[in-house]
């Protein structure tokens, strides 16, 4: 029993780390850390994203694992489209800030202000991806205890993975210097523009996949 739980713990951690590096997650967090020049603060941003992701994951996953409830498939499409819209919104916001003639203020934001946006972005991503994840848990876990171990370790792995990802994304910005310099501003614009492009692609591909599963005729 102990070895079985340990195997689900390790599996959850590994898949959680991998999950953090999915393209839509990276695009959303990159749009947020594009204005950060401090890798440590960027790491906190990634951690707050992971905590938000874990929170929504538990809100959806615990009833599924504990009571056998099913996540309604009808919510998959609107939630995924909501994620696409959010990525576009974050990218457009970054472009608007970089296009402003006024230099960015240099004083650090308090922790609560720093946490708010990545937490809710992570929570939205967790809701969008939890439907398929919880179905996998129900189909493969041999017991409720194993499902709970997997669910918790998956969330912890996602937090750790996103902290690594956000820190790595901020290092080039820290090297290029303050936001007012041309190189850093160009890089921030490129990251924000890439987020907008990916958000559009993600939304279009989501709609195309839904239409392929449920053709109109």
C-alpha positions in Angstrom: 0.0 0.0 0.0 2.9 2.4 0.9 4.7 1.6 -2.3 1.5 2.1 -4.3 0.9 5.5 -2.7 4.6 6.5 -3.3 4.3 5.6 -7.0 1.3 7.8 -7.3 3.1 10.6 -5.4 6.1 10.4 -7.8 3.8 10.2 -10.9 1.8 13.2 -9.8 5.0 15.3 -9.1 6.5 14.4 -12.5 3.3 15.1 -14.5 2.7 18.3 -12.5 6.1 19.6 -13.4 5.4 18.7 -17.0 2.0 20.3 -16.9 3.5 23.6 -15.7 5.4 23.9 -19.0 2.5 23.5 -21.3 2.4 26.3 -23.9 -0.8 28.1 -22.7 0.6 28.2 -19.2 3.9 29.6 -20.3 2.3 32.2 -22.6 0.1 33.5 -19.7 2.9 33.7 -17.2 5.3 35.2 -19.7 2.9 38.0 -20.3 2.9 38.7 -16.5 6.7 38.4 -15.8 7.5 40.5 -18.9 7.5 43.6 -16.7 9.6 42.0 -13.9 13.4 42.5 -13.7 13.9 40.5 -10.5 14.1 36.7 -10.9 13.1 36.2 -7.2 9.9 38.2 -7.7 9.2 36.4 -10.9 9.6 33.1 -9.0 7.0 34.3 -6.5 4.7 35.1 -9.5 5.1 31.6 -10.8 4.4 30.2 -7.3 1.2 32.3 -6.9 0.1 31.0 -10.4 0.7 27.5 -9.1 -1.2 28.1 -5.9 -4.2 29.4 -7.9 -4.0 26.5 -10.2 -3.8 24.1 -7.2 -6.8 25.8 -5.6 -9.1 25.3 -8.5 -7.8 21.8 -9.1 -8.7 20.9 -5.5 -12.1 22.5 -5.8 -12.9 20.4 -8.8 -10.9 17.3 -8.1 -11.8 16.6 -4.5 -15.5 16.1 -5.2 -14.6 14.0 -8.2 -12.2 11.7 -6.3 -14.1 11.7 -3.0 -17.7 11.4 -4.2 -17.4 10.2 -7.8 -18.9 13.3 -9.2 -18.4 14.2 -12.9 -17.1 17.4 -14.3 -19.6 18.5 -16.9 -18.1 18.3 -20.4 -20.2 21.2 -21.5 -18.0 23.6 -19.6 -14.8 22.5 -21.3 -15.2 24.7 -24.4 -16.2 28.0 -22.6 -13.4 27.5 -20.0 -10.8 26.9 -22.7 -12.0 29.9 -24.7 -11.8 31.9 -21.5 -8.2 31.0 -21.1 -7.5 32.0 -24.7 -9.1 35.4 -24.1 -7.2 35.9 -20.9 -3.9 35.2 -22.6 -4.8 37.7 -25.3 -5.8 40.3 -22.7 -2.5 39.9 -20.8 -0.5 40.3 -24.0 -2.5 43.4 -25.1 -2.0 44.9 -21.6 1.8 44.3 -21.9 1.9 45.9 -25.3 -0.1 48.9 -24.0 2.3 49.4 -21.1 5.4 49.1 -23.3 4.0 51.6 -25.8 3.5 54.2 -23.1 5.9 57.0 -23.2 6.1 57.2 -19.4 8.8 55.0 -17.9 7.6 52.2 -15.6 7.7 52.9 -11.9 10.5 51.2 -10.1 9.2 50.6 -6.6 8.2 47.0 -5.9 4.6 46.1 -5.4 3.5 44.6 -2.1 3.1 40.8 -1.9 -0.7 40.9 -2.0 -0.6 43.0 -5.2 2.0 40.8 -6.7 0.0 37.7 -6.0 -3.4 38.8 -7.2 -3.1 38.6 -10.9 -1.1 35.3 -11.2 -3.3 33.6 -8.6 -6.5 34.2 -10.6 -4.8 33.4 -13.9 -3.6 30.1 -12.5 -7.1 29.4 -11.0 -8.6 29.9 -14.5 -6.1 27.6 -16.0 -6.8 25.0 -13.3 -10.5 25.1 -14.0 -10.0 24.8 -17.8 -7.8 21.8 -17.5 -9.4 20.0 -14.6 -12.2 18.3 -16.5 -9.9 16.0 -18.5 -7.6 15.6 -15.5 -10.2 14.4 -13.1 -11.6 12.0 -15.6 -8.1 10.5 -16.0 -7.9 10.2 -12.2 -11.2 8.4 -12.0 -10.3 6.0 -14.8 -6.8 5.1 -13.5 -6.6 5.4 -9.8 -7.2 2.1 -7.9 -8.6 3.9 -4.8 -9.7 7.2 -3.4 -6.6 7.5 -1.3 -4.4 7.0 -4.4 -6.4 9.6 -6.2 -6.0 12.1 -3.4 -2.2 11.5 -3.3 -1.9 11.9 -7.0 -4.1 15.1 -7.0 -2.1 16.8 -4.3 1.3 15.9 -5.7 0.3 17.0 -9.2 -0.6 20.4 -7.8 2.6 20.7 -5.8 4.6 19.7 -9.0 2.7 22.4 -11.0 3.7 25.0 -8.4 7.3 24.0 -8.5 7.4 23.8 -12.3 5.9 27.2 -12.8 8.3 28.8 -10.3 11.2 27.4 -12.3 9.5 28.5 -15.6 8.8 32.1 -14.5 12.3 32.5 -13.0 13.8 31.3 -16.2 11.7 33.7 -18.3 12.7 36.7 -16.2 16.5 36.1 -16.4 16.9 37.6 -19.9 15.0 40.7 -18.8 17.1 41.1 -15.7 20.3 40.8 -17.9 19.0 43.4 -20.4 18.5 45.9 -17.7 15.7 48.3 -16.5 12.4 48.6 -18.3 13.3 51.9 -19.7 16.2 50.6 -21.8 15.5 49.8 -25.5 16.6 46.2 -25.3 14.4 45.3 -22.3 11.4 47.1 -23.7 11.8 45.4 -27.1 12.0 42.0 -25.4 8.9 42.8 -23.3 7.0 43.8 -26.4 8.1 40.6 -28.2 6.9 38.5 -25.2 3.5 40.3 -25.1 3.0 40.1 -28.8 3.8 36.3 -28.7 1.2 35.9 -26.0 -1.4 37.7 -28.1 -0.6 35.5 -31.2 -0.6 32.4 -29.1 -3.9 33.3 -27.4 -5.6 33.8 -30.8 -4.1 30.5 -32.1 -5.3 28.7 -28.9 -8.8 30.0 -29.2 -9.1 29.2 -32.9 -7.6 25.7 -32.4 -10.0 25.0 -29.5 -13.0 26.0 -31.6 -11.7 23.9 -34.5 -11.3 20.9 -32.2 -14.8 21.3 -30.8 -16.3 21.5 -34.3 -14.4 18.4 -35.3 -15.8 16.5 -32.4 -19.3 17.8 -32.9 -19.8 18.7 -36.6 -22.7 20.9 -37.5 -24.1 18.6 -40.2 
